[in-house]
Structure formats: C-alpha cells, structure tokens
Amino acid sequence: MATINNPTAKSKSAKFYGEGLTFDDVLLIPAYSQILPREVNISTKLTQNITLNVPLLSAAMDTVTEAALAIALAREGGLGILHKNMSIEQQADQVRKVKRSESGM
C-alpha cells in the first residue's frame, strides 16, 4: 500500500494525503458477479479538465508512443504521451496526425 506521510498544508501532495492501492495490493479472481459491465465506471480524472474513460496512459518513450498508439488509445478512452526524441517539426506532425484522426480525416 502506498502512503504519503504527513505533507504540509502548502505541499502539492497534501490533497493526496493518505493511503492508496498499487498493483501489488490487488488480486482479481474471476467469479460470478451480479454487477453488469455496463454498470461499472472506471473513468479517472487526470487533471481538473481531463477525464479518461479508461485509466490508461502510454509511456513517452520513442520505442512505445508515436501517433499510431496515441490514436488507438484515444479511441478507447486513454491517452498517448508522444515522446520528445524527434525534431519539433516531427513532433508537430505527430500531433497533427492524432488530431486529424479524431475528426476522421
């Protein structure tokens, strides 16, 4: 279990004070449930203005995320973080590709 210990009131971590669960703290065992998948909400607030339908972010690594993965994640409700190991022009081109795919062009 992850714990933030006694942050000061001025600290940015103060609003996250307390305990939280990490992947090692949870064990999922398949079993019958009366809860239907359509009744489950796994959305999460990334920022005050950005909510993700699927709590999934890609790594900003040059071997992981470029436009193709960012587009695929966006279509499922996640977010792809484009890496910085390219020129500004290449970065702008990657962003254009992602934005164009959103509008279907």
Backbone as CSV, one residue per row, in Angstrom:
resi,resn,N_x,N_y,N_z,CA_x,CA_y,CA_z,C_x,C_y,C_z
1,MET,0.842,-1.169,0.000,0.000,0.000,0.000,0.891,1.237,0.000
2,ALA,0.581,2.189,-0.859,1.348,3.431,-0.950,0.813,4.433,0.064
3,THR,1.705,5.119,0.749,1.303,6.094,1.758,2.097,7.373,1.597
4,ILE,1.416,8.514,1.681,2.087,9.816,1.714,2.049,10.258,3.167
5,ASN,3.199,10.408,3.773,3.280,10.706,5.192,3.283,12.196,5.486
6,ASN,2.270,12.659,6.176,2.196,13.975,6.777,2.719,15.131,5.926
7,PRO,2.143,15.388,4.757,2.585,16.539,3.971,2.118,17.837,4.623
8,THR,2.834,18.921,4.378,2.415,20.215,4.912,1.207,20.706,4.131
9,ALA,0.451,21.616,4.713,-0.756,22.132,4.066,-0.433,22.823,2.744
10,LYS,0.774,23.399,2.624,1.167,24.093,1.399,1.684,23.129,0.331
11,SER,1.977,21.925,0.727,2.535,20.933,-0.189,1.506,20.514,-1.233
12,LYS,1.967,20.324,-2.487,1.070,19.865,-3.545,0.562,18.458,-3.262
13,SER,1.314,17.670,-2.508,0.881,16.303,-2.212,-0.161,16.259,-1.092
14,ALA,-0.440,17.399,-0.446,-1.381,17.410,0.670,-2.761,16.918,0.254
15,LYS,-3.192,17.235,-0.960,-4.528,16.804,-1.372,-4.585,15.308,-1.663
16,PHE,-3.426,14.646,-1.763,-3.382,13.206,-1.989,-2.992,12.454,-0.721
17,TYR,-3.017,13.128,0.404,-2.576,12.552,1.669,-3.381,11.302,2.011
18,GLY,-2.708,10.296,2.474,-3.382,9.078,2.912,-2.843,7.857,2.204
19,GLU,-3.654,6.810,2.186,-3.232,5.550,1.594,-3.896,5.339,0.245
20,GLY,-3.213,4.615,-0.599,-3.751,4.250,-1.901,-3.293,2.850,-2.257
21,LEU,-3.953,2.254,-3.208,-3.608,0.904,-3.636,-2.719,0.946,-4.865
22,THR,-1.775,0.020,-4.933,-0.947,-0.154,-6.118,-1.263,-1.529,-6.698
23,PHE,-0.663,-1.856,-7.834,-0.956,-3.128,-8.493,-0.692,-4.333,-7.593
24,ASP,0.336,-4.271,-6.764,0.662,-5.403,-5.891,-0.335,-5.584,-4.746
25,ASP,-1.194,-4.596,-4.512,-2.151,-4.668,-3.413,-3.478,-5.300,-3.818
26,VAL,-3.661,-5.576,-5.099,-4.959,-6.036,-5.593,-4.801,-7.385,-6.288
27,LEU,-5.689,-8.306,-5.986,-5.722,-9.599,-6.656,-7.128,-9.787,-7.210
28,LEU,-7.237,-9.952,-8.510,-8.535,-10.155,-9.141,-8.717,-11.635,-9.433
29,ILE,-9.800,-12.192,-8.922,-10.107,-13.600,-9.148,-11.410,-13.666,-9.934
30,PRO,-11.396,-14.276,-11.107,-12.628,-14.382,-11.895,-13.706,-15.138,-11.116
31,ALA,-14.907,-14.592,-11.113,-16.032,-15.223,-10.428,-17.323,-14.585,-10.922
32,TYR,-18.436,-15.213,-10.616,-19.736,-14.682,-10.990,-19.980,-13.376,-10.238
33,SER,-20.613,-12.440,-10.916,-20.956,-11.163,-10.296,-22.322,-10.720,-10.785
34,GLN,-23.080,-10.085,-9.919,-24.374,-9.546,-10.327,-24.225,-8.161,-10.942
35,ILE,-23.028,-7.609,-10.885,-22.763,-6.297,-11.478,-22.477,-6.491,-12.958
36,LEU,-23.201,-5.768,-13.783,-23.011,-5.858,-15.227,-21.904,-4.907,-15.669
37,PRO,-21.135,-5.285,-16.682,-20.050,-4.413,-17.160,-20.514,-2.996,-17.492
38,ARG,-21.705,-2.847,-18.049,-22.189,-1.506,-18.412,-22.495,-0.641,-17.184
39,GLU,-22.565,-1.253,-15.999,-22.833,-0.514,-14.766,-21.553,-0.038,-14.074
40,VAL,-20.405,-0.444,-14.605,-19.124,-0.128,-13.975,-18.526,1.125,-14.607
41,ASN,-18.003,2.007,-13.786,-17.352,3.222,-14.266,-15.892,3.186,-13.811
42,ILE,-14.982,3.072,-14.774,-13.557,3.061,-14.427,-12.861,4.349,-14.870
43,SER,-13.648,5.380,-15.169,-13.046,6.647,-15.591,-12.256,7.255,-14.437
44,THR,-11.307,8.102,-14.798,-10.478,8.756,-13.785,-10.160,10.176,-14.236
45,LYS,-10.042,11.087,-13.279,-9.676,12.473,-13.594,-8.158,12.584,-13.625
46,LEU,-7.624,12.910,-14.806,-6.186,13.111,-14.942,-5.816,14.506,-14.450
47,THR,-6.622,15.488,-14.832,-6.488,16.866,-14.357,-7.896,17.374,-14.079
48,GLN,-8.015,18.627,-13.673,-9.345,19.186,-13.437,-10.189,19.182,-14.705
49,ASN,-9.538,19.304,-15.868,-10.275,19.411,-17.126,-10.197,18.174,-18.013
50,ILE,-9.439,17.165,-17.631,-9.272,15.980,-18.471,-9.693,14.736,-17.697
51,THR,-10.728,14.078,-18.211,-11.183,12.813,-17.649,-10.941,11.724,-18.673
52,LEU,-10.343,10.627,-18.249,-10.099,9.492,-19.133,-11.154,8.423,-18.882
53,ASN,-11.747,7.886,-19.952,-12.725,6.808,-19.801,-12.056,5.515,-19.367
54,VAL,-10.822,5.338,-19.785,-10.028,4.167,-19.407,-8.764,4.703,-18.739
55,PRO,-8.479,4.326,-17.505,-7.309,4.888,-16.815,-6.011,4.315,-17.364
56,LEU,-5.690,4.696,-18.601,-4.531,4.139,-19.275,-3.755,5.237,-19.981
57,LEU,-2.482,5.381,-19.624,-1.556,6.318,-20.263,-0.392,5.517,-20.821
58,SER,0.075,5.908,-22.001,1.249,5.227,-22.553,2.522,5.929,-22.089
59,ALA,3.618,5.204,-22.149,4.916,5.772,-21.792,5.393,6.692,-22.904
60,ALA,6.015,7.801,-22.538,6.548,8.757,-23.519,7.934,8.305,-23.962
61,MET,8.017,7.100,-24.509,9.290,6.522,-24.954,9.267,6.375,-26.470
62,ASP,10.421,6.596,-27.104,10.460,6.546,-28.568,10.184,5.155,-29.124
63,THR,10.327,4.127,-28.320,10.007,2.778,-28.786,8.570,2.387,-28.462
64,VAL,7.823,3.306,-27.844,6.460,2.990,-27.413,5.414,3.862,-28.093
65,THR,5.497,5.187,-27.918,4.381,6.029,-28.332,4.720,7.021,-29.420
66,GLU,4.071,6.836,-30.545,4.004,7.822,-31.616,2.534,7.931,-31.985
67,ALA,2.217,8.538,-33.097,0.832,8.828,-33.454,-0.062,7.592,-33.453
68,ALA,0.413,6.473,-33.995,-0.442,5.281,-34.116,-0.970,4.810,-32.758
69,LEU,-0.097,4.724,-31.756,-0.548,4.281,-30.435,-1.407,5.351,-29.770
70,ALA,-1.046,6.624,-29.921,-1.844,7.705,-29.335,-3.264,7.680,-29.896
71,ILE,-3.393,7.417,-31.190,-4.714,7.333,-31.827,-5.492,6.142,-31.267
72,ALA,-4.842,4.989,-31.199,-5.513,3.782,-30.696,-5.986,3.964,-29.256
73,LEU,-5.141,4.545,-28.409,-5.528,4.769,-27.018,-6.675,5.768,-26.920
74,ALA,-6.611,6.841,-27.697,-7.666,7.859,-27.665,-9.010,7.256,-28.057
75,ARG,-9.005,6.364,-29.027,-10.260,5.736,-29.471,-10.875,4.863,-28.385
76,GLU,-10.060,4.404,-27.454,-10.558,3.566,-26.359,-10.766,4.354,-25.070
77,GLY,-10.453,5.659,-25.088,-10.655,6.488,-23.904,-9.413,6.728,-23.083
78,GLY,-8.252,6.295,-23.578,-6.989,6.507,-22.874,-6.243,7.700,-23.454
79,LEU,-4.958,7.814,-23.136,-4.156,8.947,-23.587,-2.750,8.483,-23.922
80,GLY,-2.287,8.835,-25.110,-0.924,8.525,-25.527,-0.036,9.741,-25.347
81,ILE,1.069,9.591,-24.649,2.024,10.676,-24.438,3.124,10.533,-25.483
82,LEU,3.180,11.469,-26.436,4.179,11.416,-27.502,5.566,11.690,-26.936
83,HIS,6.554,10.961,-27.416,7.920,11.130,-26.916,8.578,12.378,-27.519
84,LYS,9.690,12.809,-26.932,10.358,14.043,-27.363,11.621,13.791,-28.175
85,ASN,11.931,12.552,-28.492,13.164,12.242,-29.215,12.997,12.401,-30.718
86,MET,12.489,13.542,-31.123,12.337,13.876,-32.539,12.354,15.394,-32.662
87,SER,12.514,15.867,-33.880,12.556,17.321,-34.094,11.186,17.929,-33.785
88,ILE,11.172,19.239,-33.616,9.918,19.946,-33.359,8.953,19.729,-34.512
89,GLU,9.472,19.731,-35.740,8.623,19.516,-36.915,7.994,18.123,-36.875
90,GLN,8.793,17.120,-36.503,8.268,15.754,-36.404,7.225,15.646,-35.288
91,GLN,7.483,16.322,-34.170,6.510,16.318,-33.077,5.194,16.938,-33.532
92,ALA,5.293,18.081,-34.218,4.089,18.756,-34.713,3.338,17.861,-35.693
93,ASP,4.073,17.134,-36.544,3.443,16.221,-37.496,2.711,15.095,-36.763
94,GLN,3.320,14.559,-35.713,2.678,13.502,-34.924,1.381,14.016,-34.287
95,VAL,1.426,15.225,-33.736,0.231,15.819,-33.124,-0.851,16.021,-34.178
96,ARG,-0.468,16.520,-35.366,-1.444,16.702,-36.453,-2.117,15.380,-36.818
97,LYS,-1.334,14.317,-36.911,-1.896,13.001,-37.250,-2.932,12.567,-36.214
98,VAL,-2.609,12.770,-34.943,-3.541,12.376,-33.880,-4.805,13.225,-33.948
99,LYS,-4.649,14.525,-34.105,-5.816,15.411,-34.158,-6.677,15.133,-35.387
100,ARG,-6.042,14.859,-36.526,-6.796,14.536,-37.750,-7.599,13.258,-37.575
101,SER,-7.028,12.287,-36.916,-7.734,11.014,-36.742,-8.979,11.193,-35.882
102,GLU,-8.919,12.145,-34.958,-10.058,12.414,-34.080,-11.259,12.897,-34.878
103,SER,-10.997,13.705,-35.894,-12.094,14.231,-36.704,-12.422,13.312,-37.877
104,GLY,-11.686,12.211,-38.010,-11.972,11.240,-39.054,-11.429,11.594,-40.414
105,MET,-10.498,12.539,-40.489,-9.977,12.956,-41.792,-8.729,12.189,-42.154
